[in-house]
């Protein structure tokens, strides 16, 4: 089953920082929005384990 989440993100100096609105506690960062998206997926998967 494929799940969809809302990524809320903002820029903090040279980093993009984000969180999943529907999953409290899943945060990540990246130098680009694409890197942030990859990192937030990794953070979500680690939370599931």
N, C-alpha and C positions, 0 to 999 in steps of 0.2 A: 504494500500500500504506500503510495506516494503522499507525503505530507507537505504542506506549504506553510511557511512562517513569514512574518513581517520583520525585516531587518531595519532597525532604526539606527542611523549612524550620524556622526558629526565629525568635524575636523578639529583636532587638538594639536596645535603647532603643525608639524609636518606629518602627523599620523592621522589616519581615519580610524575612529573608535566606534564600535557598534555593539548592539545587543539584540537578541530575539525578543520581541514584545510578548509573545505567548509563552515563553519559557524563562522564568526568572532565574537569574544566575548565570546565563550563558552570554558571556562577553568576549570580545576579541579585538584585535587591532591589525592594521596593515599599512604599508607605505602607499598603497593604491586601493581604490574601492574593490578591484578584482582580487587583490591579495586579502583584503578584509573578508570578502565572501568565502574564499577558500579556507581561511583560518576559522571563521565562525562555524563552518560545516565541521571542521575537525573538532572544535570545542564541543559542539552538539553531540558528535559521535562519542567523544570521551566521556561526556556526562551520562550517556546511555549505558556505558560499561560498568 
